[in-house]
Amino acid sequence: MTRHRWINKSDTVTLTWQCTLAGVSRASVYARQKPKLVTEDDEMLKRLIDEEYTRHPFYGSRKMVVYLARCGHTVNRKRAQRLRTCSRSPNEQNKKSQMDKLQAGIEVSLAVFP
């Protein structure tokens, strides 16, 4: 991160040359963004989604959008997906890949023992 401080966008030396000298990729210089602030509205929506997901774990993003609309919140499907993935614990995020591995293991064992 200290190498990024060497780069000055208003310098007479081109940005490409500065990045080459500092050993930093240009994309990382251009992509410096401030982190998004979490709003109270997002936190409330995450809580609502989490509560509904606890009651109905089979609901997808489309059903969540319908549920949030019934609660009086206008949210598009992509935002509902993002809020759901932000509120998940790491164990829940890996659950699908774990199930895929388990099913693959069962299929292998069935193939070995017909």
C-alpha positions in Angstrom: 0.0 0.0 0.0 2.9 2.4 0.6 3.9 2.2 -3.1 0.5 3.7 -4.0 1.5 6.8 -2.0 4.4 7.4 -4.4 2.0 7.9 -7.3 0.8 11.5 -7.9 -1.8 12.0 -10.6 -1.0 15.6 -11.0 2.8 15.0 -11.6 4.5 15.8 -14.8 5.6 12.2 -15.2 2.9 10.1 -16.8 0.9 7.8 -14.6 1.9 4.8 -16.6 5.6 5.5 -16.1 5.0 6.1 -12.3 3.2 2.8 -12.0 6.0 1.0 -13.8 8.7 2.6 -11.6 6.7 1.8 -8.4 5.9 -1.7 -9.5 2.2 -1.1 -9.1 -0.5 -2.1 -11.6 -2.3 0.8 -13.2 -5.7 -0.8 -12.5 -5.1 -0.7 -8.8 -4.4 3.1 -9.1 -7.5 3.8 -11.0 -9.7 1.5 -8.9 -9.0 3.2 -5.6 -12.5 3.7 -4.3 -13.8 4.8 -0.9 -15.7 2.0 0.8 -19.5 2.2 0.7 -21.2 3.4 3.8 -23.7 1.0 5.2 -27.0 2.8 5.7 -29.7 2.1 8.3 -32.1 1.2 5.5 -29.8 -1.6 4.2 -29.4 -2.9 7.8 -33.2 -3.0 8.2 -33.6 -4.7 4.9 -30.9 -7.3 5.8 -32.8 -8.0 9.0 -36.1 -8.4 7.2 -34.6 -10.7 4.6 -32.8 -12.7 7.3 -36.0 -13.1 9.4 -38.0 -14.2 6.3 -35.2 -16.6 5.2 -35.2 -18.2 8.6 -39.0 -18.8 8.3 -38.8 -19.9 4.6 -35.2 -21.0 3.7 -36.4 -22.1 0.2 -37.3 -18.5 -0.8 -35.2 -17.1 -3.6 -34.5 -13.5 -4.5 -37.8 -13.1 -6.4 -39.9 -14.2 -3.5 -37.9 -12.0 -1.2 -38.6 -9.0 -3.5 -42.4 -9.8 -3.3 -42.1 -10.2 0.5 -40.3 -6.8 0.9 -42.9 -5.2 -1.4 -45.6 -6.5 0.9 -43.7 -4.9 3.8 -43.7 -1.6 1.9 -40.1 -1.6 0.6 -39.3 -1.3 -3.1 -36.2 -3.3 -3.8 -35.1 -4.8 -7.1 -34.0 -8.4 -7.4 -30.2 -7.7 -7.7 -30.3 -5.6 -4.5 -32.1 -8.4 -2.6 -29.5 -10.9 -3.8 -26.7 -8.6 -2.7 -28.2 -7.9 0.7 -28.8 -11.6 1.3 -25.2 -12.6 0.5 -23.9 -9.8 2.7 -25.9 -11.0 5.6 -25.0 -14.7 5.3 -22.5 -16.3 7.5 -19.5 -18.0 5.9 -21.0 -21.4 6.8 -24.2 -20.6 4.8 -22.2 -19.4 1.9 -20.3 -22.7 1.7 -23.3 -24.9 2.2 -24.1 -25.2 -1.5 -20.5 -26.2 -2.4 -20.5 -28.7 0.5 -23.7 -30.3 -0.7 -22.3 -30.6 -4.2 -19.2 -32.3 -2.8 -21.4 -34.6 -0.7 -23.5 -35.6 -3.7 -20.4 -36.2 -5.8 -19.1 -38.5 -3.0 -22.4 -40.4 -2.9 -22.3 -40.8 -6.7 -18.7 -42.1 -6.6 -19.5 -44.5 -3.8 -22.6 -45.8 -5.8 -20.4 -46.3 -8.8 -17.8 -48.2 -6.8 -20.4 -50.4 -5.1 -23.2 -51.2 -7.6 
